[in-house]
Amino acid sequence: MNTLPDHPDIRAAELTGYPAGYRFPKPVGQCLYCGDDIVEGDCVKSFDGMFCDIECCHNYYEIKETEIY
């Protein structure tokens, strides 16, 4: 007896945890500040490199954010 559902999307999700046809993001580099891996579409680009988020970018260039009143 087959215990998995018959629909291909449900079967793929049950077996892999991802829907059928899911495209895994491609790694594009490492963050200059923390060294974490950066995946395609999820980064902050600078003139001399990439960062995983804006906080790492600010920390790398020692930019302090201040509140304007």
Protein Blocks (a to p, Z undefined) as FASTA:
>chain_A
ZZbdfblklmmmmmnopaehiacdddfbdcfklopacdehiacddfkbccfbfklmmmmn
opacdddZZ
